[in-house]
Amino acid sequence: MTKTRKVDSVAAPKTRTASRIGSTASRSTAMATSQEFRARFEAVVSNVGKVIKGKDDVIRMALTAFLAQGHILFEDLPGTGKTMLVRSIAQSIDAKWSRVQCTPDLLPADITGSPVLDRRTGDFIFRPGPIFANVVLADEVNRATPKTQSALLEAMQERRVTIDGEPNALPRPFVVLATQNPIEQAGTFPLPEAQLDRFMIKLSLGYISREADLEVLMVNRKSEAIESLGSCITIEQVVEMIEWAEDVSIAEAVALYAVDIVHATRADPALEVGASARASLALVRAARVLAASQGRDDVIPDDVRLLAPAVLIHRLVLTPDAMLRDETIESVVERILTRVKVPVGLSKSTSARTGKTPVAMETSGSVKTAKASA
């Protein structure tokens, strides 16, 4: 049986002081500055924007989660561009990608692969399934049975697949982007909380504007624009960006702010199920990428606050009483963000070093990007 083995790159040594987690003092990647990270990030956003029109906010959020090595759940109506967005990201970074169309008759082995008999030698040889790719699109994931859905759990958490008791490492980077339809629920199997918790963020594209709809018609008037979309960076450069973001520093006060937001969900009377510790990790990892994408070397409280809705909404469950009061997860998260005290004295010092004010993003299933304030 042959196995796919993972080759780990040498991680940059990290330092930790009493007040700061991570350090920009030692870098092992080819990038010299966070401005180069930002340039690469914007290049991918611009390239994907050639196909996905009017949704730069969602593109940025999806790319942020990707570089944080987080899985993404897209929930939206048919025809809003979920699959096209995944394809565009994969082609823009020259990544190996695969698509799994989830149906009730799909088996776990159809995703992970299985040993097959080689008639010439009489030996069983492992044939990798579509899970062995950098970007895996699980289309309409809620139409697969729970047994098949569970085949994704080990891959999403451990980034490996166990076949006949033998672990097979998945390539790096590895991200699952799953889609599900909020309508036509007949014959579907809702994702359990344990699997929802594996997704870093949940996004929704929504319908595009009239002007964006016209742009879509124009770029696809001869053939589909996705067919001619080339890559703008290599997969090796993506790995460099991932490693760079892992070294973006975060003050302990900001890390504690992320923890306080997560703990507040567990104490809110409107919530039956709060966010797990995995949510805290997701918040910090995504915040590091968001900071780097804006050319900063430090995470500030606004990074955490602006990512919190997309990270939290799919992890929370309302109580029956809250549902009767017509409360929503989004309104509860907004109330928590208003109530949790924000660390002060950090944003000013960070902006002074970079000369930039953070770009604001609002997330409530979908995301919106506001202009940077002067």
matplotlib code that plots the C-alpha trace (Angstrom):
import matplotlib.pyplot as plt

x = [0.0, 1.4, 0.9, 0.9, 3.5, 3.5, 6.7, 6.7, 8.5, 10.8, 8.8, 10.3, 11.3, 8.8, 9.3, 6.9, 7.1, 4.9, 2.8, 3.0, 2.4, 4.3, 7.2, 8.2, 11.8, 12.6, 11.1, 11.9, 9.9, 10.9, 8.7, 10.6, 7.7, 4.1, 3.5, 4.5, 2.0, -0.6, 0.4, 0.0, -3.3, -4.6, -3.4, -5.5, -8.5, -8.2, -7.7, -10.8, -12.7, -12.4, -14.9, -16.8, -18.3, -19.5, -18.4, -14.8, -15.9, -16.7, -13.6, -11.4, -13.1, -12.8, -9.1, -8.5, -9.9, -7.9, -4.6, -5.5, -5.9, -9.5, -12.4, -15.3, -19.0, -21.0, -24.7, -26.8, -29.4, -28.6, -26.8, -25.2, -21.6, -20.5, -18.9, -17.5, -15.8, -14.1, -12.9, -11.6, -9.6, -8.1, -7.1, -5.7, -3.2, -2.3, -3.6, -4.7, -8.5, -11.2, -15.0, -17.3, -20.9, -22.6, -25.7, -27.4, -25.7, -22.2, -19.9, -17.0, -14.6, -15.8, -14.2, -11.2, -10.2, -9.7, -7.3, -7.8, -6.5, -3.7, -4.4, -0.9, 0.8, -2.0, -1.3, -3.7, -2.7, -4.2, -6.0, -6.4, -9.8, -10.7, -9.9, -6.2, -6.1, -5.2, -8.8, -11.7, -15.2, -17.9, -20.9, -24.3, -22.6, -25.9, -27.2, -24.7, -25.6, -24.1, -21.8, -20.3, -20.2, -18.1, -15.5, -14.6, -14.2, -10.7, -9.5, -10.7, -9.3, -6.2, -5.4, -4.9, -7.0, -6.8, -7.2, -7.0, -5.4, -2.7, -2.6, -2.2, -1.2, -3.0, -1.1, -0.4, -2.2, -5.5, -8.9, -12.4, -14.9, -18.4, -21.7, -25.2, -28.6, -30.9, -34.0, -35.2, -34.5, -36.3, -33.9, -31.0, -29.1, -28.3, -24.7, -24.2, -22.7, -19.4, -18.9, -20.1, -17.5, -14.8, -15.6, -13.7, -16.2, -19.6, -20.3, -23.1, -22.7, -26.2, -27.5, -25.3, -26.3, -27.7, -24.4, -22.5, -25.0, -24.3, -20.5, -21.1, -23.0, -20.2, -17.3, -19.1, -20.6, -18.3, -17.4, -17.2, -14.6, -13.4, -12.1, -9.5, -8.6, -4.9, -2.9, -1.4, 0.8, 2.1, 1.2, 4.7, 4.0, 0.7, 2.6, 5.0, 2.0, 0.5, 3.8, 4.1, 0.7, 1.4, 4.2, 2.1, 2.2, -0.8, -0.8, -2.1, -4.7, -6.1, -5.9, -7.8, -10.4, -11.0, -11.4, -13.8, -16.0, -16.1, -16.8, -19.6, -21.5, -21.4, -23.0, -25.7, -29.2, -30.4, -27.9, -28.3, -25.0, -22.0, -18.8, -16.0, -12.3, -11.9, -13.7, -11.0, -8.3, -10.1, -10.6, -6.9, -5.7, -8.0, -7.2, -3.5, -4.2, -6.5, -3.7, -1.1, -3.5, -3.6, 0.1, 0.3, 2.5, 0.2, -3.3, -5.6, -9.0, -10.8, -9.5, -11.0, -14.3, -14.8, -14.2, -16.3, -19.7, -18.5, -16.5, -19.4, -22.8, -22.6, -21.4, -24.2, -27.7, -30.6, -32.7, -36.4, -37.5, -35.1, -36.7, -40.2, -39.0, -37.8, -34.2, -31.5, -28.0, -26.7, -28.5, -27.1, -23.5, -23.9, -25.1, -22.2, -19.7, -21.3, -21.1, -17.5, -15.0, -12.5, -8.8, -7.7, -4.4, -3.5, -5.0, -3.3, 0.2, -0.2, -1.6, 1.3, 3.8, 2.0, 0.5, -2.8, -6.1, -7.6, -10.2, -13.5, -15.4, -18.9, -19.9, -23.4, -23.4, -22.0, -19.4, -19.1, -16.0, -16.0, -13.5, -10.6, -11.1, -8.8]
y = [0.0, 3.4, 6.4, 10.1, 11.6, 15.1, 17.1, 19.8, 23.0, 24.3, 26.6, 29.9, 30.0, 32.0, 33.9, 34.8, 37.5, 38.4, 40.7, 39.5, 36.2, 35.6, 37.7, 39.3, 39.2, 35.9, 35.0, 31.8, 32.7, 34.5, 37.5, 40.5, 42.6, 42.5, 44.9, 42.0, 39.8, 42.5, 42.8, 39.1, 39.1, 41.9, 40.2, 37.1, 39.2, 41.1, 37.9, 36.2, 39.4, 38.8, 36.1, 36.9, 40.4, 42.7, 40.4, 41.6, 41.5, 37.8, 37.1, 38.8, 36.9, 33.5, 34.1, 35.2, 31.9, 30.0, 31.5, 30.8, 27.2, 27.2, 25.4, 27.5, 26.8, 28.6, 28.7, 30.4, 30.1, 28.3, 30.2, 32.8, 31.8, 29.5, 26.9, 29.4, 31.3, 28.1, 27.3, 30.9, 30.8, 27.4, 28.5, 31.9, 30.2, 27.3, 24.8, 21.2, 21.1, 18.6, 18.6, 16.1, 16.3, 15.1, 12.8, 10.3, 7.4, 8.8, 6.5, 7.5, 5.6, 7.9, 10.8, 9.2, 6.6, 2.9, 0.0, -1.6, -4.8, -4.6, -7.6, -7.5, -8.0, -9.3, -6.6, -4.1, -0.5, 2.5, 4.8, 8.3, 9.9, 13.5, 14.5, 14.5, 18.0, 21.5, 22.7, 20.3, 21.5, 19.5, 20.7, 20.5, 18.7, 18.4, 16.0, 13.3, 10.9, 11.3, 8.3, 10.0, 13.4, 11.9, 10.9, 14.6, 15.0, 13.4, 15.2, 18.6, 18.3, 16.1, 16.8, 13.2, 10.1, 6.7, 3.8, 0.2, 1.6, 3.5, 7.3, 9.1, 12.8, 15.3, 18.0, 21.4, 23.7, 21.8, 23.4, 22.1, 24.5, 23.1, 24.5, 23.9, 25.1, 26.8, 25.7, 22.4, 20.6, 17.4, 14.5, 16.4, 15.6, 18.7, 18.9, 18.0, 20.6, 18.7, 19.1, 22.7, 23.5, 22.3, 25.2, 28.3, 30.7, 30.6, 32.9, 33.9, 35.6, 36.8, 38.2, 40.7, 44.2, 45.3, 46.7, 43.6, 41.4, 43.4, 42.8, 39.1, 39.1, 41.0, 38.9, 35.7, 36.8, 34.5, 31.8, 31.3, 33.6, 30.9, 28.8, 31.4, 32.4, 31.9, 31.8, 35.0, 33.4, 29.9, 27.3, 27.7, 31.5, 30.6, 28.4, 31.3, 33.6, 31.0, 30.8, 34.5, 35.0, 32.4, 34.8, 38.0, 39.1, 39.5, 41.3, 39.1, 41.8, 41.3, 37.5, 37.8, 40.0, 37.1, 34.7, 37.0, 37.2, 33.4, 33.0, 35.6, 33.3, 30.5, 32.8, 34.5, 33.5, 33.5, 30.8, 27.1, 26.2, 28.6, 28.7, 26.2, 26.7, 26.0, 29.3, 31.2, 29.6, 30.4, 34.1, 34.6, 32.7, 34.6, 37.9, 37.4, 36.9, 40.0, 42.1, 40.9, 41.4, 45.1, 45.4, 45.3, 43.1, 43.3, 42.2, 44.9, 44.5, 45.6, 42.6, 40.3, 42.2, 42.4, 38.6, 37.5, 37.2, 35.0, 32.8, 32.5, 32.4, 28.7, 27.5, 29.0, 27.6, 29.7, 28.6, 27.8, 30.9, 33.1, 31.6, 32.5, 36.1, 36.1, 36.7, 35.8, 34.5, 37.7, 40.0, 38.0, 38.2, 41.9, 42.3, 40.3, 42.4, 45.6, 44.3, 42.8, 45.5, 46.3, 46.7, 50.3, 51.9, 49.4, 50.6, 53.9, 52.5, 49.9, 52.4, 54.7, 52.1, 51.2, 54.6, 52.9, 52.6, 49.1, 48.4, 47.7, 44.5, 43.6, 40.0, 38.5, 35.5, 37.6, 40.3, 43.9, 45.9, 49.6, 52.2, 52.8, 55.9, 58.7]
z = [0.0, -1.0, 1.2, 0.7, 3.1, 4.2, 4.0, 6.7, 6.0, 8.7, 10.9, 12.0, 15.6, 17.6, 20.8, 23.5, 26.1, 29.0, 26.9, 23.3, 21.4, 18.2, 16.9, 13.6, 14.6, 12.9, 9.5, 7.5, 4.4, 1.3, 2.0, 3.4, 4.7, 5.5, 2.5, 0.2, 1.9, 1.3, -2.4, -2.9, -1.1, -3.3, -6.4, -5.6, -4.7, -8.0, -10.0, -8.5, -9.1, -12.8, -12.4, -9.2, -9.7, -6.9, -4.1, -3.1, 0.5, 0.5, -1.6, 1.0, 3.9, 2.1, 1.3, 4.9, 6.2, 3.5, 4.6, 8.2, 7.1, 8.1, 6.4, 5.0, 4.9, 2.2, 2.7, 0.0, -2.6, -5.9, -8.6, -6.4, -7.4, -4.5, -6.7, -9.0, -6.1, -5.0, -8.5, -8.9, -5.7, -6.5, -10.0, -8.8, -6.5, -8.9, -6.4, -7.0, -6.4, -6.6, -6.4, -4.6, -5.5, -2.3, -2.8, -0.5, -2.2, -1.8, 0.2, 2.5, 0.2, -2.6, -0.7, 1.0, -1.6, -1.0, -1.8, -5.2, -6.5, -9.1, -11.3, -12.7, -9.3, -7.2, -4.5, -3.1, -4.0, -2.3, -4.8, -3.3, -3.4, -4.1, -0.5, -1.5, -2.9, -1.7, -2.2, -1.8, -2.8, -1.0, -3.0, -1.2, 1.7, 3.6, 1.0, 2.0, 4.7, 8.2, 7.6, 4.5, 6.2, 9.0, 6.4, 6.3, 10.1, 10.4, 7.3, 8.4, 12.0, 11.6, 8.0, 7.3, 6.3, 8.0, 5.5, 6.9, 10.1, 8.2, 8.4, 5.0, 5.3, 3.1, 1.1, 2.4, 2.2, 2.6, 3.0, 2.6, 1.2, 1.6, 0.2, 1.3, 0.2, 2.8, 0.8, -0.5, 2.8, 1.8, 1.6, 3.3, 6.5, 8.6, 9.7, 13.3, 15.7, 15.9, 12.2, 12.0, 14.6, 12.2, 9.9, 10.7, 9.1, 7.5, 4.5, 2.2, -1.1, -1.7, -5.0, -6.8, -7.8, -11.1, -12.2, -11.2, -13.0, -16.2, -15.7, -15.4, -18.7, -20.4, -19.2, -20.0, -23.4, -25.5, -23.0, -19.2, -17.7, -15.3, -18.2, -19.1, -15.5, -14.8, -11.6, -10.2, -7.4, -6.9, -4.3, -2.8, -2.3, -0.6, 1.9, 2.5, 3.2, 5.6, 7.5, 7.6, 9.1, 11.8, 13.0, 13.1, 16.7, 19.0, 22.3, 25.2, 25.9, 22.3, 22.7, 26.0, 24.1, 21.7, 24.7, 26.4, 23.4, 23.2, 26.9, 26.7, 24.2, 26.9, 29.5, 27.3, 28.4, 24.8, 23.8, 24.5, 23.0, 23.1, 21.2, 21.8, 22.4, 18.7, 18.1, 20.0, 18.0, 14.8, 15.8, 16.5, 13.4, 11.1, 12.8, 12.1, 8.4, 8.4, 9.9, 7.5, 4.5, 5.5, 5.8, 9.6, 11.8, 14.9, 15.5, 16.9, 18.6, 15.5, 13.7, 16.2, 16.5, 12.7, 12.2, 15.2, 13.5, 10.6, 13.1, 15.6, 14.0, 12.9, 16.3, 18.4, 19.1, 20.4, 23.3, 22.6, 24.5, 22.4, 19.2, 20.5, 21.0, 17.4, 18.4, 15.9, 16.2, 14.5, 17.0, 19.9, 18.6, 18.0, 21.6, 22.9, 20.9, 22.3, 25.9, 25.9, 26.9, 24.1, 25.1, 24.7, 23.9, 21.2, 17.9, 18.0, 18.5, 15.7, 13.2, 13.9, 12.9, 9.7, 8.8, 8.0, 9.8, 9.6, 6.9, 8.6, 7.7, 9.0, 9.0, 9.4, 7.3, 4.5, 4.8, 3.8, 3.4, 4.3, 3.2, 5.4, 7.6, 7.1]

ax = plt.figure().add_subplot(projection="3d")
ax.plot(x, y, z, "-o")
ax.set_aspect("equal")
plt.show()
